[in-house]
Amino acid sequence: MRRLTELGIPFSFQFLSYNETRHASDGYKNVVNAQLRKGYRDDQSDKADILIGYVNSLGQNRWFYLPLLTTFNGLKIQP
């Protein structure tokens, strides 16, 4: 993802949503034409290493938890 973002190449992925505050999921989310963006630093969040920031195809800043990533460019992620 980082390399594709560096090259300006958009990618797609799917992840299982999770809201830690509500302890609930809205199911699987499909993202197309995404690019990574800067995330939190270690001193800003204890989840800085697993909370990934991205920009979706509408230009909206979003987040997902890396352990909940299920596919990348159509390839299934193995746990």
Rosetta constraint file for C-alpha pairs under 8 A:
AtomPair CA 1 CA 5 HARMONIC 6.10 0.50
AtomPair CA 1 CA 11 HARMONIC 7.43 0.50
AtomPair CA 1 CA 35 HARMONIC 7.62 0.50
AtomPair CA 1 CA 36 HARMONIC 7.00 0.50
AtomPair CA 2 CA 6 HARMONIC 6.14 0.50
AtomPair CA 2 CA 36 HARMONIC 6.74 0.50
AtomPair CA 3 CA 7 HARMONIC 6.30 0.50
AtomPair CA 4 CA 8 HARMONIC 6.10 0.50
AtomPair CA 4 CA 9 HARMONIC 5.00 0.50
AtomPair CA 4 CA 10 HARMONIC 6.73 0.50
AtomPair CA 4 CA 11 HARMONIC 7.38 0.50
AtomPair CA 4 CA 35 HARMONIC 7.89 0.50
AtomPair CA 5 CA 9 HARMONIC 5.77 0.50
AtomPair CA 5 CA 10 HARMONIC 6.71 0.50
AtomPair CA 5 CA 35 HARMONIC 5.43 0.50
AtomPair CA 5 CA 36 HARMONIC 6.06 0.50
AtomPair CA 8 CA 35 HARMONIC 7.79 0.50
AtomPair CA 9 CA 35 HARMONIC 7.68 0.50
AtomPair CA 10 CA 32 HARMONIC 7.82 0.50
AtomPair CA 10 CA 33 HARMONIC 4.68 0.50
AtomPair CA 10 CA 34 HARMONIC 5.18 0.50
AtomPair CA 10 CA 35 HARMONIC 5.58 0.50
AtomPair CA 11 CA 32 HARMONIC 6.31 0.50
AtomPair CA 11 CA 33 HARMONIC 5.12 0.50
AtomPair CA 11 CA 34 HARMONIC 5.30 0.50
AtomPair CA 11 CA 35 HARMONIC 6.82 0.50
AtomPair CA 11 CA 72 HARMONIC 7.68 0.50
AtomPair CA 11 CA 73 HARMONIC 6.10 0.50
AtomPair CA 12 CA 30 HARMONIC 7.54 0.50
AtomPair CA 12 CA 31 HARMONIC 5.43 0.50
AtomPair CA 12 CA 32 HARMONIC 4.27 0.50
AtomPair CA 12 CA 33 HARMONIC 5.71 0.50
AtomPair CA 12 CA 34 HARMONIC 6.04 0.50
AtomPair CA 12 CA 72 HARMONIC 6.03 0.50
AtomPair CA 12 CA 73 HARMONIC 4.94 0.50
AtomPair CA 12 CA 74 HARMONIC 7.47 0.50
AtomPair CA 13 CA 30 HARMONIC 6.08 0.50
AtomPair CA 13 CA 31 HARMONIC 5.39 0.50
AtomPair CA 13 CA 32 HARMONIC 6.68 0.50
AtomPair CA 13 CA 69 HARMONIC 7.55 0.50
AtomPair CA 13 CA 70 HARMONIC 7.53 0.50
AtomPair CA 13 CA 71 HARMONIC 5.26 0.50
AtomPair CA 13 CA 72 HARMONIC 4.34 0.50
AtomPair CA 13 CA 73 HARMONIC 5.70 0.50
AtomPair CA 13 CA 74 HARMONIC 7.10 0.50
AtomPair CA 14 CA 28 HARMONIC 6.73 0.50
AtomPair CA 14 CA 29 HARMONIC 5.53 0.50
AtomPair CA 14 CA 30 HARMONIC 4.49 0.50
AtomPair CA 14 CA 31 HARMONIC 6.08 0.50
AtomPair CA 14 CA 69 HARMONIC 6.15 0.50
AtomPair CA 14 CA 70 HARMONIC 5.55 0.50
AtomPair CA 14 CA 71 HARMONIC 5.05 0.50
AtomPair CA 14 CA 72 HARMONIC 6.69 0.50
AtomPair CA 15 CA 28 HARMONIC 5.59 0.50
AtomPair CA 15 CA 29 HARMONIC 5.47 0.50
AtomPair CA 15 CA 30 HARMONIC 6.85 0.50
AtomPair CA 15 CA 64 HARMONIC 7.38 0.50
AtomPair CA 15 CA 68 HARMONIC 5.40 0.50
AtomPair CA 15 CA 69 HARMONIC 4.26 0.50
AtomPair CA 15 CA 70 HARMONIC 5.10 0.50
AtomPair CA 15 CA 71 HARMONIC 6.96 0.50
AtomPair CA 16 CA 25 HARMONIC 7.36 0.50
AtomPair CA 16 CA 26 HARMONIC 7.85 0.50
AtomPair CA 16 CA 27 HARMONIC 5.65 0.50
AtomPair CA 16 CA 28 HARMONIC 4.36 0.50
AtomPair CA 16 CA 29 HARMONIC 6.15 0.50
AtomPair CA 16 CA 68 HARMONIC 5.33 0.50
AtomPair CA 16 CA 69 HARMONIC 6.64 0.50
AtomPair CA 16 CA 70 HARMONIC 7.18 0.50
AtomPair CA 17 CA 25 HARMONIC 5.21 0.50
AtomPair CA 17 CA 26 HARMONIC 5.75 0.50
AtomPair CA 17 CA 27 HARMONIC 5.66 0.50
AtomPair CA 17 CA 28 HARMONIC 5.92 0.50
AtomPair CA 17 CA 29 HARMONIC 6.44 0.50
AtomPair CA 17 CA 64 HARMONIC 7.19 0.50
AtomPair CA 17 CA 65 HARMONIC 7.99 0.50
AtomPair CA 17 CA 68 HARMONIC 7.40 0.50
AtomPair CA 18 CA 23 HARMONIC 7.03 0.50
AtomPair CA 18 CA 24 HARMONIC 5.75 0.50
AtomPair CA 18 CA 25 HARMONIC 4.42 0.50
AtomPair CA 18 CA 26 HARMONIC 6.97 0.50
AtomPair CA 18 CA 27 HARMONIC 8.00 0.50
AtomPair CA 18 CA 65 HARMONIC 7.98 0.50
AtomPair CA 19 CA 23 HARMONIC 5.55 0.50
AtomPair CA 19 CA 24 HARMONIC 5.38 0.50
AtomPair CA 19 CA 25 HARMONIC 6.11 0.50
AtomPair CA 20 CA 24 HARMONIC 6.98 0.50
AtomPair CA 31 CA 56 HARMONIC 6.67 0.50
AtomPair CA 31 CA 57 HARMONIC 7.84 0.50
AtomPair CA 32 CA 56 HARMONIC 6.93 0.50
AtomPair CA 32 CA 57 HARMONIC 6.38 0.50
AtomPair CA 33 CA 56 HARMONIC 6.41 0.50
AtomPair CA 33 CA 57 HARMONIC 5.17 0.50
AtomPair CA 34 CA 54 HARMONIC 6.56 0.50
AtomPair CA 34 CA 55 HARMONIC 5.62 0.50
AtomPair CA 34 CA 56 HARMONIC 4.70 0.50
AtomPair CA 34 CA 57 HARMONIC 5.92 0.50
AtomPair CA 35 CA 54 HARMONIC 5.58 0.50
AtomPair CA 35 CA 55 HARMONIC 5.39 0.50
AtomPair CA 35 CA 56 HARMONIC 6.89 0.50
AtomPair CA 36 CA 52 HARMONIC 7.74 0.50
AtomPair CA 36 CA 53 HARMONIC 5.97 0.50
AtomPair CA 36 CA 54 HARMONIC 4.13 0.50
AtomPair CA 36 CA 55 HARMONIC 6.16 0.50
AtomPair CA 37 CA 53 HARMONIC 5.34 0.50
AtomPair CA 37 CA 54 HARMONIC 4.95 0.50
AtomPair CA 37 CA 55 HARMONIC 6.51 0.50
AtomPair CA 38 CA 53 HARMONIC 6.25 0.50
AtomPair CA 38 CA 54 HARMONIC 7.84 0.50
AtomPair CA 39 CA 48 HARMONIC 7.00 0.50
AtomPair CA 39 CA 51 HARMONIC 7.37 0.50
AtomPair CA 39 CA 52 HARMONIC 6.14 0.50
AtomPair CA 39 CA 53 HARMONIC 5.15 0.50
AtomPair CA 40 CA 44 HARMONIC 5.81 0.50
AtomPair CA 40 CA 45 HARMONIC 6.31 0.50
AtomPair CA 40 CA 48 HARMONIC 5.15 0.50
AtomPair CA 40 CA 51 HARMONIC 7.79 0.50
AtomPair CA 41 CA 45 HARMONIC 6.68 0.50
AtomPair CA 41 CA 48 HARMONIC 5.84 0.50
AtomPair CA 42 CA 46 HARMONIC 6.40 0.50
AtomPair CA 42 CA 47 HARMONIC 7.70 0.50
AtomPair CA 42 CA 48 HARMONIC 5.38 0.50
AtomPair CA 42 CA 49 HARMONIC 7.43 0.50
AtomPair CA 44 CA 48 HARMONIC 7.35 0.50
AtomPair CA 47 CA 51 HARMONIC 5.69 0.50
AtomPair CA 48 CA 52 HARMONIC 7.72 0.50
AtomPair CA 50 CA 65 HARMONIC 5.53 0.50
AtomPair CA 50 CA 66 HARMONIC 5.05 0.50
AtomPair CA 50 CA 67 HARMONIC 6.98 0.50
AtomPair CA 51 CA 63 HARMONIC 6.45 0.50
AtomPair CA 51 CA 64 HARMONIC 5.75 0.50
AtomPair CA 51 CA 65 HARMONIC 4.76 0.50
AtomPair CA 51 CA 66 HARMONIC 6.22 0.50
AtomPair CA 52 CA 63 HARMONIC 5.43 0.50
AtomPair CA 52 CA 64 HARMONIC 5.38 0.50
AtomPair CA 52 CA 65 HARMONIC 6.16 0.50
AtomPair CA 52 CA 66 HARMONIC 6.39 0.50
AtomPair CA 53 CA 61 HARMONIC 7.08 0.50
AtomPair CA 53 CA 62 HARMONIC 5.81 0.50
AtomPair CA 53 CA 63 HARMONIC 4.57 0.50
AtomPair CA 53 CA 64 HARMONIC 6.81 0.50
AtomPair CA 54 CA 61 HARMONIC 5.91 0.50
AtomPair CA 54 CA 62 HARMONIC 5.40 0.50
AtomPair CA 54 CA 63 HARMONIC 6.11 0.50
AtomPair CA 55 CA 59 HARMONIC 5.55 0.50
AtomPair CA 55 CA 60 HARMONIC 5.38 0.50
AtomPair CA 55 CA 61 HARMONIC 4.68 0.50
AtomPair CA 55 CA 62 HARMONIC 6.03 0.50
AtomPair CA 56 CA 60 HARMONIC 5.52 0.50
AtomPair CA 56 CA 61 HARMONIC 6.76 0.50
AtomPair CA 56 CA 62 HARMONIC 7.12 0.50
AtomPair CA 64 CA 68 HARMONIC 7.60 0.50
AtomPair CA 64 CA 69 HARMONIC 7.93 0.50
AtomPair CA 65 CA 69 HARMONIC 7.05 0.50
AtomPair CA 69 CA 77 HARMONIC 7.05 0.50
AtomPair CA 70 CA 76 HARMONIC 5.96 0.50
AtomPair CA 70 CA 77 HARMONIC 5.16 0.50
AtomPair CA 70 CA 78 HARMONIC 7.75 0.50
AtomPair CA 71 CA 75 HARMONIC 5.23 0.50
AtomPair CA 71 CA 76 HARMONIC 4.40 0.50
AtomPair CA 71 CA 77 HARMONIC 5.23 0.50
AtomPair CA 72 CA 76 HARMONIC 6.62 0.50
AtomPair CA 72 CA 77 HARMONIC 7.03 0.50
